[in-house]
Amino acid sequence: MTQQKIATIFGATGFIGRYVVQEFAQRGYTIRAASRTPNKAFFLKPCGNVGQVVPFPCDGSKKDIEAAVKNADVVVNCVGILFEKKKDQFTKIHVNLAEQIAKAASKQGVGRLIHISALSCDKAKSKYAKSKLAGEKKVQKAFPDAVILRPSVVFGAEDNFFNMFARLARPSFVCFLPLIGGGETKFQPVSVSDVADAVIEAASAPVGEYKKYAGEVFELGGPDIIDFKGVYDKIKQFTAIKFCTFPLPWGLAKMNAAVLEVLPKPLLTRDQIESLKTDNVVATKAKTFKHLGIEARSMDSVLPEYLGQYSYKKSRAEQLAA
Ligand SMILES: NC(=O)c1ccc[n+]([C@@H]2O[C@H](COP(=O)([O-])OP(=O)(O)OC[C@H]3O[C@@H](n4cnc5c(N)ncnc54)[C@H](OP(=O)(O)O)[C@@H]3O)[C@@H](O)[C@H]2O)c1
C-alpha cells in the first residue's frame, strides 16, 4: 500500500490557505491544517475524505511548529496579516514565525517548502512590505530550496478587496469612493485559484521539473493590469451600482486612515496607504505563472460569480427566477 503524502499548511483557515487545502485534498494528500484555533479549521474537513484534513493546533511555539511539520512531504506558509494590532506584529508573524517554520522544515527534513510573500515587497516602503521582504530572506537562509510566491492583490469569493469596495459602494453606504493618491497605482489582480495552483505545481511537480523551481521567487499577477478607476469600473460593471469617485490626495488619505486605524478591523491604515504608493505589478524580468506552466484567469471570468450578490438592479424575485 502506498503511503499518503502529508502536506502541512500554516494559515490554512485563511483566504488563500483554504484554496490550497482544497487542492491538496483533491490530490489525495493528508493535510495538517495548522491553526492557533484548530476548531476554526473544522470547516475544512469536508474538502477531503474522512480523516484526510486534520485540524492541527499550532500556537507558534517551536514545539508546535516542529510537531506540525514532522514527516511532512511539503509545508506551505500562508500566514500573514495586513495590519498590526500590536507593536512589532509584522516582524513577529512575517519574519520570526516564517523563519521558525523554515528552520523546523529544514530540521525535520521536509522535501519542499512553499512560502507566500507579497508582490512589490522589494519596492514598497510600508512596514508590511519591508517585513514580507525580511521574511523572505530569513526563509531563504533557513531553507535555500524554498519556493517563494509573491501574489499581487488576490481576488476570489472571500476576498477583502473587491468585496470591500462593492460593500462600500452599495447605496446604503456611501455614494462616493476615493481614488487614493489620485488613483494611479497599478494592480495586477490574481485569482486565488491560480495562487493555489501555483502552490500545487511547486509542491507536486516531478523532481526534474521541481529543480527549476527550487530556490526561486515567482511573481504572480493576472492577465489584466488596472488602476483604482479600473477596479471601480469592474464593480460598476458587475454590480450595476452607480457611484461617483473623487481624488483623495495622499496626505488626506493618511489623515483618514489615522482615524480608521482605531477600528478593531480597520478599513484602511496609514501603512496600507504607504503600500499603495508603489505599483503592484509583476516585474519584467521576474519568473511568473508562465514559468510554472499556468495560464492565469482573467477578472472578467471570475468577478461576476460573486460580485453579482451586491447587484441592486434585479429584484429578489428576478434573482430567484434567474
Ligand atoms: N489576500 C491578498 O490579497 C494577498 C496579496 C498578497 C499577499 N498575500 C499574502 O498571502 C498570505 C495569506 O493571505 P490571506 O489573504 O489568505 O490572509 P488571511 O485570510 O488573513 O489568513 C491569514 C492566516 O494567518 C493566520 N494568522 C493570522 N494572524 C496570526 C498570528 N498572529 N499568528 C499565527 N497565525 C496567524 C490565520 O490563521 P489562524 O487564525 O487559523 O491561526 C489566518 O488563517 C499572507 O502572507 C499575505 O501577506 C495576500
The ligand as a Gaussian input file, in Angstrom:
#p B3LYP/6-31G(d) Opt

LIG

0 1
 N       -5.069000      38.325000       0.171000
 C       -4.286000      39.028000      -0.627000
 O       -4.742000      39.825000      -1.472000
 C       -2.790000      38.847000      -0.553000
 C       -1.969000      39.507000      -1.515000
 C       -0.594000      39.337000      -1.460000
 C       -0.033000      38.539000      -0.482000
 N       -0.822000      37.912000       0.439000
 C       -0.184000      37.082000       1.450000
 O       -0.748000      35.788000       1.416000
 C       -0.769000      35.215000       2.719000
 C       -2.175000      34.746000       3.058000
 O       -3.060000      35.844000       2.953000
 P       -4.618000      35.684000       3.219000
 O       -5.301000      36.761000       2.461000
 O       -5.027000      34.272000       2.997000
 O       -4.677000      36.038000       4.765000
 P       -5.843000      35.739000       5.838000
 O       -7.104000      35.347000       5.172000
 O       -5.888000      36.906000       6.745000
 O       -5.299000      34.468000       6.614000
 C       -4.096000      34.503000       7.256000
 C       -3.914000      33.324000       8.196000
 O       -2.835000      33.669000       9.050000
 C       -3.071000      33.153000      10.344000
 N       -2.669000      34.156000      11.333000
 C       -3.136000      35.416000      11.447000
 N       -2.540000      36.030000      12.495000
 C       -1.693000      35.127000      13.039000
 C       -0.815000      35.137000      14.137000
 N       -0.734000      36.211000      14.937000
 N       -0.080000      34.028000      14.413000
 C       -0.211000      32.936000      13.649000
 N       -1.048000      32.850000      12.598000
 C       -1.774000      33.932000      12.300000
 C       -4.554000      32.862000      10.493000
 O       -4.665000      31.511000      10.909000
 P       -5.322000      31.072000      12.306000
 O       -6.138000      32.209000      12.813000
 O       -6.145000      29.870000      11.951000
 O       -4.170000      30.723000      13.179000
 C       -5.113000      33.024000       9.079000
 O       -5.719000      31.850000       8.632000
 C       -0.235000      36.290000       3.669000
 O        1.123000      36.041000       3.902000
 C       -0.400000      37.584000       2.877000
 O        0.582000      38.525000       3.240000
 C       -2.199000      38.048000       0.427000

